[in-house]
Structures are given as C-alpha cells and as structure tokens.
Amino acid sequence: MKKSIILLSTLFFISTILVFILDNMKDTNNLLKESNIDFINTQAIISINNYKDEIGKLLIKHKNIVEKQLPLSIPLNIENISVLVNLKSYDRIYDINTIINKKGNQDIKEFFSLNNIDYDSFEYFLRNYMNSMYKVTKVTNFKQINKIIKAYTKSVDNNEIQNIQDSLGFTKYTEKSNLILCNLDIKISNKTFISEFVYDLNTIKESDIKVKDFELTFK
C-alpha cells in the first residue's frame, strides 16, 4: 500500500511537470511562427527560468517522494520543440576541487579506482592545467569541467574518463546539505539550450527559488 502511494505521488509529480512544460512549449511554439533568432534566444532563457522556478516549487511540495525516486528523466516533444528534464541526487557527484587542494579527496580517489581511472595521472594534469589556463586553483562551473575532460582525454589519448564525467562537479556534498542536480535541455528547431543548476532542498523557499551553480550553454 505504501509503495502504491509513493508510485502515485511520483507519477503525479512527473505529470505536473509535464503539464507545465507542455503549456510553456505550446506558447513558445506559437511565438516561433513570427520570431527571429534573437527572439528565440530570449524566449528560451525565459522558459528555462520558468522551468527552474516551477520544478523547484514541485520539489518542495513532493520532497520526500522525489528523494526516493531519483534519478528521474522526463522527456517531452511537441512540433519543433523538445525538452528533457533530468533530476538526480548530488550525493553521487564528486567535487573535482578536492583533487586540486587534496582535502577530503579520499572518496573521489576510491571512485576513480572503482572505475579504473588513473587518479594520479589526472591529478597531475588537473593541477597543471588549472594553473596554466586559469591561474586559479578552483573549478567554478561545468564549462571548465567539460574543457578539462576534453583536454585530458586528448593528452592521454584515452577517453575512459568520459565515462565518469557526469559524476564530477565543483560543489562538495555534505551530510547537512540536500542537493539535487537538474539538467535541463531545450531544443527549438535547430538550436539547443543546455542548463544545469543545483537545488538545496534544505534551504529552498517557494517564494524565492534560488539555485546554486547555474549554468547556461547555447549550442
């Protein structure tokens, strides 16, 4: 009985997101018929911000249910627009900065070992790369992680590290935090917009949906 209630609540959570996205996509699609590229970019940014707020409110409302059902993947398509929402717990994301500063890096060392990735080689590359490319010792966004992985893959002529790229982040998960990573992809005609951000369910408020590590990429 309890499992049935959880399943129904999860389905309700997903269906609510779908209804919101569908309405937003229909509005966007109607506007596209008489818009230009600049307008599409603006509309996509507005849509992403709306999704961020509405998904955040739903996470607050269905907090206990969602935590038990993660990861969740919610795809949707309508005419020339497609949206994909991916939600997963941040407790399985490893802070790449612990490799640089060598503080609290035992977990990520073990993670590399379990996935047969040469930790020492990557550590040496990462510390030199950050110093030569950015002159800093801290990764602050997903774009940097993408560049680091591409550069490392090229330098060692091996792409195995790409298998764990989605598990690398730049915010440390603690027992006091309750973080959920949201990946939001929107494709409008031939343009792709990718956004990533983190909700902290312990501090998020319905009246003011704030996220961490917001990232937006145009492709």
Secondary structure, DSSP 8 states (H G I E B T S, - for coil): -HHHHHHHHHHHHHHHHHHHHHHHHHHHHHHHTT--HHHHHHHHHHHHHHHHHHHHHHHHHTHHHHHHH-SEEEEEEETTEEEEEEEEEGGG-EETHHHHH-SS-HHHHHHHHHTT--HHHHHHHHHHHHHHHTSSS---SHHHHHHHHHHHHHHHT--GGGGGGGGEESS---TT--EEEEEEEEEETTEEEEEEEEEETTT-BTTB---EEEEEEE-
